[in-house]
Every structure is written in structure tokens, then in C-alpha cells.
Amino acid sequence: MEPEQSNRFEAELWRVDTAKAPWNFVTVPLEISHQIRFYAGKTNSFGSVRVRVCIGNSEWATSLFPDTKSGCYFLPVKAAIRRAESLAAGDRITVDLTTG
């Protein structure tokens, strides 16, 4: 079982427009991504890692997805959270992220 890790960081919310729907993400900083990868242990076939997230007053469980090019994890931020916290692409947000 992996040890619980908690990290707080600031990052910009960014958007990718796809044919079906836009996706919004925050990039987990490289140093934190390395720590998560080191302690994550077993991941699923995509290399994703289950996490608990808090942004503002919103808390939820989701997964981080690895980006092999940058070495960072991407955190998807769903529409319900963006609406609840009045967030848009380009906003800098504070993220509390817990693994384990």
C-alpha cells in the first residue's frame, strides 16, 4: 500500500478542444509528479493514479494521467467543479492533492 502524500501547488487551468468535447486540465509540477510516480506503486494500464483533490470549496476523487513527454501528471478538472468554483481556462488555481 502506498503512503499517503499531500501536496499543495498553484497552476494554470488549461483547455484542450477535441472533436467530442473540450477537456480542462491542471499540470502537476514536475517535482510533485516525480514524487507521486515514485510512491504510486501499481497503476492501471494507462499509468493513472487515483487521488483526492480540493480546489476552493470543492472536493472530489479522480485520477491523474501521465504525460510521457513532459514527465508530469495532468489533473482533469470536470465541468461541475469549474462551474462551482467559477473557473475558466487561463485561471491560476490552488490545488490540494492527496494520494494513497
PDB file as gemmi writes it, atoms N, CA and C in Angstrom:
CRYST1    1.000    1.000    1.000  90.00  90.00  90.00 P 1                      
ATOM      1  N   MET A   1       0.853  -1.184   0.000  1.00  0.00           N  
ATOM      2  CA  MET A   1       0.000   0.000   0.000  1.00  0.00           C  
ATOM      3  C   MET A   1       0.899   1.247   0.000  1.00  0.00           C  
ATOM      4  N   GLU A   2       0.580   2.186  -0.840  1.00  0.00           N  
ATOM      5  CA  GLU A   2       1.406   3.394  -0.931  1.00  0.00           C  
ATOM      6  C   GLU A   2       1.122   4.324   0.238  1.00  0.00           C  
ATOM      7  N   PRO A   3       2.150   5.045   0.704  1.00  0.00           N  
ATOM      8  CA  PRO A   3       1.912   6.009   1.777  1.00  0.00           C  
ATOM      9  C   PRO A   3       1.113   7.198   1.260  1.00  0.00           C  
ATOM     10  N   GLU A   4       0.322   7.782   2.142  1.00  0.00           N  
ATOM     11  CA  GLU A   4      -0.443   8.965   1.745  1.00  0.00           C  
ATOM     12  C   GLU A   4       0.494  10.152   1.599  1.00  0.00           C  
ATOM     13  N   GLN A   5       0.311  10.884   0.526  1.00  0.00           N  
ATOM     14  CA  GLN A   5       1.071  12.105   0.287  1.00  0.00           C  
ATOM     15  C   GLN A   5       0.091  13.231   0.055  1.00  0.00           C  
ATOM     16  N   SER A   6       0.367  14.375   0.634  1.00  0.00           N  
ATOM     17  CA  SER A   6      -0.444  15.562   0.377  1.00  0.00           C  
ATOM     18  C   SER A   6       0.451  16.645  -0.186  1.00  0.00           C  
ATOM     19  N   ASN A   7      -0.016  17.294  -1.217  1.00  0.00           N  
ATOM     20  CA  ASN A   7       0.726  18.381  -1.855  1.00  0.00           C  
ATOM     21  C   ASN A   7      -0.220  19.525  -2.169  1.00  0.00           C  
ATOM     22  N   ARG A   8       0.301  20.739  -2.037  1.00  0.00           N  
ATOM     23  CA  ARG A   8      -0.440  21.934  -2.423  1.00  0.00           C  
ATOM     24  C   ARG A   8       0.422  22.664  -3.442  1.00  0.00           C  
ATOM     25  N   PHE A   9      -0.217  23.095  -4.526  1.00  0.00           N  
ATOM     26  CA  PHE A   9       0.509  23.833  -5.549  1.00  0.00           C  
ATOM     27  C   PHE A   9      -0.441  24.762  -6.285  1.00  0.00           C  
ATOM     28  N   GLU A  10       0.130  25.729  -6.975  1.00  0.00           N  
ATOM     29  CA  GLU A  10      -0.624  26.623  -7.850  1.00  0.00           C  
ATOM     30  C   GLU A  10      -0.266  26.294  -9.283  1.00  0.00           C  
ATOM     31  N   ALA A  11      -1.267  26.321 -10.142  1.00  0.00           N  
ATOM     32  CA  ALA A  11      -1.034  26.060 -11.561  1.00  0.00           C  
ATOM     33  C   ALA A  11      -2.158  26.683 -12.375  1.00  0.00           C  
ATOM     34  N   GLU A  12      -1.905  26.791 -13.663  1.00  0.00           N  
ATOM     35  CA  GLU A  12      -2.886  27.371 -14.571  1.00  0.00           C  
ATOM     36  C   GLU A  12      -3.811  26.286 -15.118  1.00  0.00           C  
ATOM     37  N   LEU A  13      -5.093  26.596 -15.159  1.00  0.00           N  
ATOM     38  CA  LEU A  13      -6.070  25.720 -15.780  1.00  0.00           C  
ATOM     39  C   LEU A  13      -5.979  25.904 -17.290  1.00  0.00           C  
ATOM     40  N   TRP A  14      -5.831  24.804 -18.023  1.00  0.00           N  
ATOM     41  CA  TRP A  14      -5.731  24.893 -19.480  1.00  0.00           C  
ATOM     42  C   TRP A  14      -6.723  23.959 -20.138  1.00  0.00           C  
ATOM     43  N   ARG A  15      -7.018  24.241 -21.389  1.00  0.00           N  
ATOM     44  CA  ARG A  15      -8.095  23.563 -22.110  1.00  0.00           C  
ATOM     45  C   ARG A  15      -7.584  22.957 -23.414  1.00  0.00           C  
ATOM     46  N   VAL A  16      -8.120  21.781 -23.724  1.00  0.00           N  
ATOM     47  CA  VAL A  16      -7.858  21.117 -24.999  1.00  0.00           C  
ATOM     48  C   VAL A  16      -9.209  20.900 -25.665  1.00  0.00           C  
ATOM     49  N   ASP A  17      -9.367  21.416 -26.868  1.00  0.00           N  
ATOM     50  CA  ASP A  17     -10.610  21.205 -27.607  1.00  0.00           C  
ATOM     51  C   ASP A  17     -10.473  19.957 -28.465  1.00  0.00           C  
ATOM     52  N   THR A  18     -11.380  19.008 -28.248  1.00  0.00           N  
ATOM     53  CA  THR A  18     -11.410  17.786 -29.050  1.00  0.00           C  
ATOM     54  C   THR A  18     -12.678  17.788 -29.892  1.00  0.00           C  
ATOM     55  N   ALA A  19     -12.791  16.820 -30.771  1.00  0.00           N  
ATOM     56  CA  ALA A  19     -13.959  16.740 -31.645  1.00  0.00           C  
ATOM     57  C   ALA A  19     -15.248  16.538 -30.851  1.00  0.00           C  
ATOM     58  N   LYS A  20     -15.163  15.784 -29.755  1.00  0.00           N  
ATOM     59  CA  LYS A  20     -16.368  15.496 -28.973  1.00  0.00           C  
ATOM     60  C   LYS A  20     -16.679  16.560 -27.932  1.00  0.00           C  
ATOM     61  N   ALA A  21     -15.668  16.990 -27.206  1.00  0.00           N  
ATOM     62  CA  ALA A  21     -15.891  17.964 -26.129  1.00  0.00           C  
ATOM     63  C   ALA A  21     -14.550  18.503 -25.656  1.00  0.00           C  
ATOM     64  N   PRO A  22     -14.555  19.692 -25.072  1.00  0.00           N  
ATOM     65  CA  PRO A  22     -13.303  20.219 -24.522  1.00  0.00           C  
ATOM     66  C   PRO A  22     -12.958  19.516 -23.208  1.00  0.00           C  
ATOM     67  N   TRP A  23     -11.675  19.433 -22.918  1.00  0.00           N  
ATOM     68  CA  TRP A  23     -11.173  18.908 -21.654  1.00  0.00           C  
ATOM     69  C   TRP A  23     -10.375  20.013 -20.993  1.00  0.00           C  
ATOM     70  N   ASN A  24     -10.467  20.106 -19.675  1.00  0.00           N  
ATOM     71  CA  ASN A  24      -9.730  21.104 -18.912  1.00  0.00           C  
ATOM     72  C   ASN A  24      -8.831  20.398 -17.901  1.00  0.00           C  
ATOM     73  N   PHE A  25      -7.587  20.865 -17.833  1.00  0.00           N  
ATOM     74  CA  PHE A  25      -6.586  20.212 -17.000  1.00  0.00           C  
ATOM     75  C   PHE A  25      -5.771  21.227 -16.226  1.00  0.00           C  
ATOM     76  N   VAL A  26      -5.107  20.719 -15.201  1.00  0.00           N  
ATOM     77  CA  VAL A  26      -4.044  21.406 -14.493  1.00  0.00           C  
ATOM     78  C   VAL A  26      -2.837  20.477 -14.573  1.00  0.00           C  
ATOM     79  N   THR A  27      -1.663  21.030 -14.835  1.00  0.00           N  
ATOM     80  CA  THR A  27      -0.448  20.233 -14.864  1.00  0.00           C  
ATOM     81  C   THR A  27       0.153  20.200 -13.471  1.00  0.00           C  
ATOM     82  N   VAL A  28       0.367  18.990 -12.956  1.00  0.00           N  
ATOM     83  CA  VAL A  28       1.014  18.823 -11.659  1.00  0.00           C  
ATOM     84  C   VAL A  28       2.500  19.143 -11.857  1.00  0.00           C  
ATOM     85  N   PRO A  29       3.092  19.993 -11.021  1.00  0.00           N  
ATOM     86  CA  PRO A  29       4.502  20.348 -11.195  1.00  0.00           C  
ATOM     87  C   PRO A  29       5.406  19.111 -11.256  1.00  0.00           C  
ATOM     88  N   LEU A  30       6.502  19.238 -11.980  1.00  0.00           N  
ATOM     89  CA  LEU A  30       7.402  18.115 -12.240  1.00  0.00           C  
ATOM     90  C   LEU A  30       7.907  17.456 -10.963  1.00  0.00           C  
ATOM     91  N   GLU A  31       8.346  18.240  -9.989  1.00  0.00           N  
ATOM     92  CA  GLU A  31       8.877  17.661  -8.747  1.00  0.00           C  
ATOM     93  C   GLU A  31       7.812  16.838  -8.025  1.00  0.00           C  
ATOM     94  N   ILE A  32       6.593  17.358  -7.956  1.00  0.00           N  
ATOM     95  CA  ILE A  32       5.495  16.627  -7.307  1.00  0.00           C  
ATOM     96  C   ILE A  32       5.141  15.397  -8.133  1.00  0.00           C  
ATOM     97  N   SER A  33       5.143  15.519  -9.453  1.00  0.00           N  
ATOM     98  CA  SER A  33       4.866  14.368 -10.327  1.00  0.00           C  
ATOM     99  C   SER A  33       5.879  13.252 -10.096  1.00  0.00           C  
ATOM    100  N   HIS A  34       7.160  13.604  -9.939  1.00  0.00           N  
ATOM    101  CA  HIS A  34       8.193  12.596  -9.669  1.00  0.00           C  
ATOM    102  C   HIS A  34       7.938  11.896  -8.341  1.00  0.00           C  
ATOM    103  N   GLN A  35       7.556  12.658  -7.311  1.00  0.00           N  
ATOM    104  CA  GLN A  35       7.253  12.061  -6.009  1.00  0.00           C  
ATOM    105  C   GLN A  35       6.078  11.095  -6.116  1.00  0.00           C  
ATOM    106  N   ILE A  36       5.031  11.510  -6.812  1.00  0.00           N  
ATOM    107  CA  ILE A  36       3.845  10.659  -6.974  1.00  0.00           C  
ATOM    108  C   ILE A  36       4.223   9.384  -7.714  1.00  0.00           C  
ATOM    109  N   ARG A  37       4.972   9.512  -8.791  1.00  0.00           N  
ATOM    110  CA  ARG A  37       5.377   8.347  -9.579  1.00  0.00           C  
ATOM    111  C   ARG A  37       6.203   7.383  -8.722  1.00  0.00           C  
ATOM    112  N   PHE A  38       7.110   7.921  -7.902  1.00  0.00           N  
ATOM    113  CA  PHE A  38       7.973   7.094  -7.059  1.00  0.00           C  
ATOM    114  C   PHE A  38       7.150   6.285  -6.060  1.00  0.00           C  
ATOM    115  N   TYR A  39       6.157   6.912  -5.428  1.00  0.00           N  
ATOM    116  CA  TYR A  39       5.373   6.257  -4.389  1.00  0.00           C  
ATOM    117  C   TYR A  39       4.104   5.575  -4.885  1.00  0.00           C  
ATOM    118  N   ALA A  40       3.731   5.803  -6.133  1.00  0.00           N  
ATOM    119  CA  ALA A  40       2.440   5.307  -6.629  1.00  0.00           C  
ATOM    120  C   ALA A  40       2.353   3.796  -6.653  1.00  0.00           C  
ATOM    121  N   GLY A  41       3.463   3.133  -6.904  1.00  0.00           N  
ATOM    122  CA  GLY A  41       3.406   1.673  -6.967  1.00  0.00           C  
ATOM    123  C   GLY A  41       2.601   1.243  -8.173  1.00  0.00           C  
ATOM    124  N   LYS A  42       1.653   0.356  -7.965  1.00  0.00           N  
ATOM    125  CA  LYS A  42       0.872  -0.200  -9.059  1.00  0.00           C  
ATOM    126  C   LYS A  42      -0.133   0.826  -9.589  1.00  0.00           C  
ATOM    127  N   THR A  43      -0.115   1.015 -10.902  1.00  0.00           N  
ATOM    128  CA  THR A  43      -1.089   1.880 -11.566  1.00  0.00           C  
ATOM    129  C   THR A  43      -1.860   1.027 -12.555  1.00  0.00           C  
ATOM    130  N   ASN A  44      -2.898   1.592 -13.164  1.00  0.00           N  
ATOM    131  CA  ASN A  44      -3.611   0.829 -14.179  1.00  0.00           C  
ATOM    132  C   ASN A  44      -2.823   0.857 -15.493  1.00  0.00           C  
ATOM    133  N   SER A  45      -3.380   0.284 -16.538  1.00  0.00           N  
ATOM    134  CA  SER A  45      -2.651   0.164 -17.809  1.00  0.00           C  
ATOM    135  C   SER A  45      -2.308   1.511 -18.434  1.00  0.00           C  
ATOM    136  N   PHE A  46      -3.035   2.573 -18.090  1.00  0.00           N  
ATOM    137  CA  PHE A  46      -2.743   3.903 -18.620  1.00  0.00           C  
ATOM    138  C   PHE A  46      -1.706   4.636 -17.772  1.00  0.00           C  
ATOM    139  N   GLY A  47      -1.338   4.070 -16.633  1.00  0.00           N  
ATOM    140  CA  GLY A  47      -0.407   4.734 -15.734  1.00  0.00           C  
ATOM    141  C   GLY A  47      -1.063   5.773 -14.855  1.00  0.00           C  
ATOM    142  N   SER A  48      -2.398   5.772 -14.810  1.00  0.00           N  
ATOM    143  CA  SER A  48      -3.094   6.772 -13.999  1.00  0.00           C  
ATOM    144  C   SER A  48      -2.980   6.438 -12.516  1.00  0.00           C  
ATOM    145  N   VAL A  49      -3.141   7.462 -11.689  1.00  0.00           N  
ATOM    146  CA  VAL A  49      -3.028   7.337 -10.241  1.00  0.00           C  
ATOM    147  C   VAL A  49      -4.266   7.952  -9.610  1.00  0.00           C  
ATOM    148  N   ARG A  50      -4.922   7.197  -8.731  1.00  0.00           N  
ATOM    149  CA  ARG A  50      -6.110   7.705  -8.027  1.00  0.00           C  
ATOM    150  C   ARG A  50      -5.695   8.747  -6.992  1.00  0.00           C  
ATOM    151  N   VAL A  51      -6.469   9.838  -6.921  1.00  0.00           N  
ATOM    152  CA  VAL A  51      -6.179  10.930  -5.993  1.00  0.00           C  
ATOM    153  C   VAL A  51      -7.469  11.522  -5.446  1.00  0.00           C  
ATOM    154  N   ARG A  52      -7.310  12.262  -4.364  1.00  0.00           N  
ATOM    155  CA  ARG A  52      -8.373  13.110  -3.833  1.00  0.00           C  
ATOM    156  C   ARG A  52      -7.911  14.540  -4.037  1.00  0.00           C  
ATOM    157  N   VAL A  53      -8.837  15.396  -4.462  1.00  0.00           N  
ATOM    158  CA  VAL A  53      -8.487  16.764  -4.843  1.00  0.00           C  
ATOM    159  C   VAL A  53      -9.412  17.751  -4.137  1.00  0.00           C  
ATOM    160  N   CYS A  54      -8.835  18.900  -3.785  1.00  0.00           N  
ATOM    161  CA  CYS A  54      -9.624  20.007  -3.261  1.00  0.00           C  
ATOM    162  C   CYS A  54      -9.188  21.267  -3.991  1.00  0.00           C  
ATOM    163  N   ILE A  55     -10.154  21.933  -4.602  1.00  0.00           N  
ATOM    164  CA  ILE A  55      -9.950  23.242  -5.209  1.00  0.00           C  
ATOM    165  C   ILE A  55     -11.047  24.133  -4.649  1.00  0.00           C  
ATOM    166  N   GLY A  56     -10.663  25.184  -3.943  1.00  0.00           N  
ATOM    167  CA  GLY A  56     -11.659  26.043  -3.308  1.00  0.00           C  
ATOM    168  C   GLY A  56     -12.457  25.251  -2.300  1.00  0.00           C  
ATOM    169  N   ASN A  57     -13.793  25.271  -2.440  1.00  0.00           N  
ATOM    170  CA  ASN A  57     -14.672  24.520  -1.545  1.00  0.00           C  
ATOM    171  C   ASN A  57     -15.096  23.180  -2.131  1.00  0.00           C  
ATOM    172  N   SER A  58     -14.537  22.815  -3.276  1.00  0.00           N  
ATOM    173  CA  SER A  58     -14.925  21.575  -3.962  1.00  0.00           C  
ATOM    174  C   SER A  58     -13.899  20.479  -3.712  1.00  0.00           C  
ATOM    175  N   GLU A  59     -14.398  19.300  -3.343  1.00  0.00           N  
ATOM    176  CA  GLU A  59     -13.548  18.129  -3.133  1.00  0.00           C  
ATOM    177  C   GLU A  59     -14.103  16.969  -3.934  1.00  0.00           C  
ATOM    178  N   TRP A  60     -13.220  16.178  -4.539  1.00  0.00           N  
ATOM    179  CA  TRP A  60     -13.661  15.017  -5.296  1.00  0.00           C  
ATOM    180  C   TRP A  60     -12.517  14.039  -5.480  1.00  0.00           C  
ATOM    181  N   ALA A  61     -12.853  12.814  -5.892  1.00  0.00           N  
ATOM    182  CA  ALA A  61     -11.874  11.772  -6.205  1.00  0.00           C  
ATOM    183  C   ALA A  61     -11.793  11.661  -7.719  1.00  0.00           C  
ATOM    184  N   THR A  62     -10.587  11.502  -8.223  1.00  0.00           N  
ATOM    185  CA  THR A  62     -10.364  11.388  -9.661  1.00  0.00           C  
ATOM    186  C   THR A  62      -9.046  10.665  -9.888  1.00  0.00           C  
ATOM    187  N   SER A  63      -8.537  10.732 -11.096  1.00  0.00           N  
ATOM    188  CA  SER A  63      -7.244  10.138 -11.421  1.00  0.00           C  
ATOM    189  C   SER A  63      -6.359  11.169 -12.104  1.00  0.00           C  
ATOM    190  N   LEU A  64      -5.062  11.043 -11.858  1.00  0.00           N  
ATOM    191  CA  LEU A  64      -4.062  11.803 -12.601  1.00  0.00           C  
ATOM    192  C   LEU A  64      -3.633  10.963 -13.785  1.00  0.00           C  
ATOM    193  N   PHE A  65      -3.314  11.617 -14.893  1.00  0.00           N  
ATOM    194  CA  PHE A  65      -2.878  10.909 -16.090  1.00  0.00           C  
ATOM    195  C   PHE A  65      -1.470  11.352 -16.466  1.00  0.00           C  
ATOM    196  N   PRO A  66      -0.588  10.387 -16.742  1.00  0.00           N  
ATOM    197  CA  PRO A  66       0.802  10.741 -17.029  1.00  0.00           C  
ATOM    198  C   PRO A  66       0.977  11.292 -18.442  1.00  0.00           C  
ATOM    199  N   ASP A  67       1.895  12.243 -18.558  1.00  0.00           N  
ATOM    200  CA  ASP A  67       2.315  12.744 -19.859  1.00  0.00           C  
ATOM    201  C   ASP A  67       3.775  12.343 -20.031  1.00  0.00           C  
ATOM    202  N   THR A  68       4.036  11.403 -20.923  1.00  0.00           N  
ATOM    203  CA  THR A  68       5.395  10.894 -21.086  1.00  0.00           C  
ATOM    204  C   THR A  68       6.340  11.946 -21.652  1.00  0.00           C  
ATOM    205  N   LYS A  69       5.810  12.889 -22.393  1.00  0.00           N  
ATOM    206  CA  LYS A  69       6.656  13.921 -22.997  1.00  0.00           C  
ATOM    207  C   LYS A  69       7.238  14.871 -21.941  1.00  0.00           C  
ATOM    208  N   SER A  70       6.394  15.354 -21.027  1.00  0.00           N  
ATOM    209  CA  SER A  70       6.851  16.317 -20.021  1.00  0.00           C  
ATOM    210  C   SER A  70       7.307  15.662 -18.727  1.00  0.00           C  
ATOM    211  N   GLY A  71       6.852  14.433 -18.471  1.00  0.00           N  
ATOM    212  CA  GLY A  71       7.157  13.770 -17.206  1.00  0.00           C  
ATOM    213  C   GLY A  71       6.209  14.159 -16.091  1.00  0.00           C  
ATOM    214  N   CYS A  72       5.245  15.021 -16.391  1.00  0.00           N  
ATOM    215  CA  CYS A  72       4.273  15.482 -15.398  1.00  0.00           C  
ATOM    216  C   CYS A  72       2.983  14.677 -15.489  1.00  0.00           C  
ATOM    217  N   TYR A  73       2.185  14.801 -14.450  1.00  0.00           N  
ATOM    218  CA  TYR A  73       0.824  14.277 -14.479  1.00  0.00           C  
ATOM    219  C   TYR A  73      -0.125  15.414 -14.825  1.00  0.00           C  
ATOM    220  N   PHE A  74      -1.232  15.063 -15.467  1.00  0.00           N  
ATOM    221  CA  PHE A  74      -2.297  16.006 -15.760  1.00  0.00           C  
ATOM    222  C   PHE A  74      -3.486  15.676 -14.871  1.00  0.00           C  
ATOM    223  N   LEU A  75      -4.079  16.705 -14.288  1.00  0.00           N  
ATOM    224  CA  LEU A  75      -5.264  16.574 -13.445  1.00  0.00           C  
ATOM    225  C   LEU A  75      -6.459  17.108 -14.210  1.00  0.00           C  
ATOM    226  N   PRO A  76      -7.425  16.245 -14.579  1.00  0.00           N  
ATOM    227  CA  PRO A  76      -8.624  16.761 -15.240  1.00  0.00           C  
ATOM    228  C   PRO A  76      -9.515  17.480 -14.226  1.00  0.00           C  
ATOM    229  N   VAL A  77     -10.075  18.600 -14.652  1.00  0.00           N  
ATOM    230  CA  VAL A  77     -10.984  19.374 -13.791  1.00  0.00           C  
ATOM    231  C   VAL A  77     -12.333  19.410 -14.495  1.00  0.00           C  
ATOM    232  N   LYS A  78     -13.279  18.650 -13.949  1.00  0.00           N  
ATOM    233  CA  LYS A  78     -14.570  18.492 -14.617  1.00  0.00           C  
ATOM    234  C   LYS A  78     -15.419  19.759 -14.560  1.00  0.00           C  
ATOM    235  N   ALA A  79     -16.399  19.803 -15.457  1.00  0.00           N  
ATOM    236  CA  ALA A  79     -17.244  20.988 -15.622  1.00  0.00           C  
ATOM    237  C   ALA A  79     -17.956  21.385 -14.332  1.00  0.00           C  
ATOM    238  N   ALA A  80     -18.443  20.417 -13.569  1.00  0.00           N  
ATOM    239  CA  ALA A  80     -19.164  20.739 -12.335  1.00  0.00           C  
ATOM    240  C   ALA A  80     -18.273  21.488 -11.350  1.00  0.00           C  
ATOM    241  N   ILE A  81     -17.015  21.128 -11.287  1.00  0.00           N  
ATOM    242  CA  ILE A  81     -16.071  21.816 -10.397  1.00  0.00           C  
ATOM    243  C   ILE A  81     -15.776  23.210 -10.930  1.00  0.00           C  
ATOM    244  N   ARG A  82     -15.559  23.320 -12.231  1.00  0.00           N  
ATOM    245  CA  ARG A  82     -15.289  24.637 -12.825  1.00  0.00           C  
ATOM    246  C   ARG A  82     -16.451  25.591 -12.603  1.00  0.00           C  
ATOM    247  N   ARG A  83     -17.676  25.088 -12.748  1.00  0.00           N  
ATOM    248  CA  ARG A  83     -18.861  25.930 -12.502  1.00  0.00           C  
ATOM    249  C   ARG A  83     -18.941  26.330 -11.030  1.00  0.00           C  
ATOM    250  N   ALA A  84     -18.783  25.358 -10.145  1.00  0.00           N  
ATOM    251  CA  ALA A  84     -18.905  25.620  -8.708  1.00  0.00           C  
ATOM    252  C   ALA A  84     -17.870  26.625  -8.216  1.00  0.00           C  
ATOM    253  N   GLU A  85     -16.689  26.613  -8.816  1.00  0.00           N  
ATOM    254  CA  GLU A  85     -15.599  27.486  -8.379  1.00  0.00           C  
ATOM    255  C   GLU A  85     -15.389  28.681  -9.316  1.00  0.00           C  
ATOM    256  N   SER A  86     -16.270  28.836 -10.308  1.00  0.00           N  
ATOM    257  CA  SER A  86     -16.182  29.939 -11.288  1.00  0.00           C  
ATOM    258  C   SER A  86     -14.799  29.998 -11.943  1.00  0.00           C  
ATOM    259  N   LEU A  87     -14.368  28.859 -12.489  1.00  0.00           N  
ATOM    260  CA  LEU A  87     -13.049  28.748 -13.111  1.00  0.00           C  
ATOM    261  C   LEU A  87     -13.153  28.717 -14.626  1.00  0.00           C  
ATOM    262  N   ALA A  88     -12.142  29.274 -15.274  1.00  0.00           N  
ATOM    263  CA  ALA A  88     -12.043  29.243 -16.736  1.00  0.00           C  
ATOM    264  C   ALA A  88     -10.586  29.011 -17.120  1.00  0.00           C  
ATOM    265  N   ALA A  89     -10.387  28.512 -18.327  1.00  0.00           N  
ATOM    266  CA  ALA A  89      -9.029  28.305 -18.828  1.00  0.00           C  
ATOM    267  C   ALA A  89      -8.234  29.597 -18.687  1.00  0.00           C  
ATOM    268  N   GLY A  90      -6.991  29.458 -18.219  1.00  0.00           N  
ATOM    269  CA  GLY A  90      -6.133  30.606 -18.003  1.00  0.00           C  
ATOM    270  C   GLY A  90      -6.084  31.056 -16.553  1.00  0.00           C  
ATOM    271  N   ASP A  91      -7.058  30.629 -15.740  1.00  0.00           N  
ATOM    272  CA  ASP A  91      -7.052  30.990 -14.318  1.00  0.00           C  
ATOM    273  C   ASP A  91      -5.950  30.235 -13.590  1.00  0.00           C  
ATOM    274  N   ARG A  92      -5.280  30.920 -12.651  1.00  0.00           N  
ATOM    275  CA  ARG A  92      -4.325  30.254 -11.752  1.00  0.00           C  
ATOM    276  C   ARG A  92      -5.095  29.811 -10.528  1.00  0.00           C  
ATOM    277  N   ILE A  93      -4.943  28.542 -10.180  1.00  0.00           N  
ATOM    278  CA  ILE A  93      -5.707  28.000  -9.066  1.00  0.00           C  
ATOM    279  C   ILE A  93      -4.788  27.268  -8.095  1.00  0.00           C  
ATOM    280  N   THR A  94      -5.241  27.181  -6.851  1.00  0.00           N  
ATOM    281  CA  THR A  94      -4.534  26.432  -5.826  1.00  0.00           C  
ATOM    282  C   THR A  94      -5.184  25.058  -5.741  1.00  0.00           C  
ATOM    283  N   VAL A  95      -4.343  24.024  -5.788  1.00  0.00           N  
ATOM    284  CA  VAL A  95      -4.811  22.638  -5.779  1.00  0.00           C  
ATOM    285  C   VAL A  95      -4.229  21.937  -4.560  1.00  0.00           C  
ATOM    286  N   ASP A  96      -5.086  21.284  -3.777  1.00  0.00           N  
ATOM    287  CA  ASP A  96      -4.649  20.371  -2.721  1.00  0.00           C  
ATOM    288  C   ASP A  96      -4.886  18.963  -3.250  1.00  0.00           C  
ATOM    289  N   LEU A  97      -3.817  18.184  -3.298  1.00  0.00           N  
ATOM    290  CA  LEU A  97      -3.848  16.873  -3.952  1.00  0.00           C  
ATOM    291  C   LEU A  97      -3.341  15.829  -2.962  1.00  0.00           C  
ATOM    292  N   THR A  98      -4.105  14.740  -2.772  1.00  0.00           N  
ATOM    293  CA  THR A  98      -3.713  13.684  -1.859  1.00  0.00           C  
ATOM    294  C   THR A  98      -3.751  12.351  -2.584  1.00  0.00           C  
ATOM    295  N   THR A  99      -2.652  11.609  -2.462  1.00  0.00           N  
ATOM    296  CA  THR A  99      -2.580  10.252  -2.996  1.00  0.00           C  
ATOM    297  C   THR A  99      -2.491   9.286  -1.829  1.00  0.00           C  
ATOM    298  N   GLY A 100      -2.716   7.999  -2.103  1.00  0.00           N  
ATOM    299  CA  GLY A 100      -2.528   6.997  -1.070  1.00  0.00           C  
ATOM    300  C   GLY A 100      -3.790   6.485  -0.470  1.00  0.00           C  
TER     301      GLY A 100                                                      
END                                                                             
